[in-house]
Amino acid sequence: MNKFNLLLVLFLCTATAFAQAPEGVNYQTVVRDVSGNILASQAVGTQFVFHQVTATGTVVYSETWSTTTTANGFLNFVLGEGTSTDDFSAIDWSTGPYFLETLMDTSGGTIYLSIGTSQLMNVPYALHAKTAENGIPIGGTEGQVLTMVEGVAIWADPSPAACTDTYYLDADGDSYGDITNTITACTTPIGYTSDNTDFDDNDVNSYPGAPEICDGVDNNDDGQVDETVEELYYADTDGDGYGDVTNTISACSAPSGYTVDNTDCDDNNVNSYPGAPEICDGLDNNCDGQVDEAVEELYYADTDGDGYGDVTITILACSAPSGYTVDNTDCDDNEVTTNPGAPEIAGDGVDNNCNGQTDEALPVIGDFRDGGIVFWVDPNDNTKGLVCAASDQIKAANGWGCVGVLISGADGTAIGTGNQNTIDIEAQCSTLNTAADICANLTLEGFSDWYLPSKDELNLMYLNLKVGANIGGFTNYVYWSSSEIDANKAWYQDFSNGSQGDFVNKAYTGGVGGLDMRAIRAF
């Protein structure tokens, strides 16, 4: 038997209840474990020992019982009727006091553990009178109970009949009892109550009238579980934090894959929810009822396929559909040779380049137009070309400039590279009054986009203007180009014979004040 798992609550009805039969004493006890839980329907071995004079005095009687507790944990005995080799009727109650020791084995065996010893304060008149040495003490009558107090006999009427009040186990301590688990007593025993309406005596939060809490239990015994306290959650299939109003569940907290929000307009697309940035994908990303608003681009029909669109025929789309373009400057979308980038064709009666003029005068080498003298016409577009200033610019006091410094990007030599060379020189060389600096800051004939020519552009001026009639009045001296060779040298051209050289230092200002220069611009 486990000595540490047994707790007995002993009841002697009116201290100790005695039957009127002279050879027995009624005895009742309830058995609990150390946690206060009743040991119901359990086999128990019990031994009762009567000691004379002291709690450990002479044993005058001993008996054993093999019994089973009731559903409420009770054991009931009539002391004197157990298994014994002693004679209960031979006890001389006048030679007390007597002490009753109770021993038990809760496994139902005979290895008894002493539970406690208590003095018998009351003795039935019939038992005492039977063995009293000098007969019945004065004052006693049949039916009364004798109490010996320090050798003095005190007679009194027996206690009232056994109490019949029913109490109900309150295992969870909520003051509401279990109607199926009862005990009869005079007053409320510990762990019991007069109420019998608890429907779950193992849950302190469940009893009639209890506040309903969200725990999956019918706390208030109204037949409903978590009514009024569960929340409605919405499926969030795409995990964007916004839920589907048509797919719901009631729960105490949001289950996995659900949210409190119900405003998602497409719960299968993580990019679609209220407030999402609208992207060009053919969907209503921000749930405002519109598709691709503010993010589609306007495209223009390009019927002739020349890359230029018709401003009057448009479509909104995420990307250019076939047969459309972002441009809207075509003046005839049915003619592939007519667009803003087409060359003007003389004599065809068409505005080929969409500049509002038909068969306008085309540039000719040597003509003065667009601020200067034409020295080159673009063979791919005969409306475009290059002009040079009508005369030389003042000589540069600091030559080409920035000797010892390699100018990144200023090494272009081909036609069309002079402008970028000049831009790069200006950006990386802070020296003033260089050849490129003077040309870049020149305003002439209402134009301010002049620049120093590249090596090949300078050669075209020589070939198309200097050679022959010397249109433009060029000297027979050396001219700077904007084409850099290395950190110390740049290309030049001798207009006396057309030779180009690479040995003049960028800082050279000798001779007649340095090399000559002539600014050019594109038209």
Buried (B, 14 or more C-beta within 10 A) or exposed (E): BEEEEBBBBBBBBBBBBBBEBBBBBBBBBBBBBEEEEBBBEBBBBBBBBBBBEEEEEEEBBBBBBBBEBBEBBBBEBBBBBBEBEBEBEEBBBBBBBBBBBBBBBBEEEEEBBEBEBBBBBBBBBBBBBBBBEEEBBEEBEEEBBBBBEEEEBBBEEBBEEEEEEBBBBBBBEBEBBBBEBBBBBBEBBEBBBEBBBBBBBEBBBBBEEBEBBBBEBBBBBEEEBBEEBBBEBBBBBBEBEBBBBEBBBEBBEBEEEBBEBBBBBBBEBBBBBBEBEBBBBEBBBBBEEEBBEEBBEEBBBBBBEBBBBBEEBBBEBBEBEEEBBEBBBBBBBEBBEBBBBBBBBEEEEBBBBBEEEEBEEBBEBBBEBBBBBBBBBBEEBBBBBBBBBBEBBEBBBBBBBBBEBEBEBBBBBEBBBBBBBBBBBBEBBEBEBBBBBBBBEBEBBEBEEBBBBBBBBBBBBBBBBBEEEEBBEBBEBBBBBBBBBEEBBBBBBBBEEEEBEEEBBBBBBEEEEBBBBBBBBBB
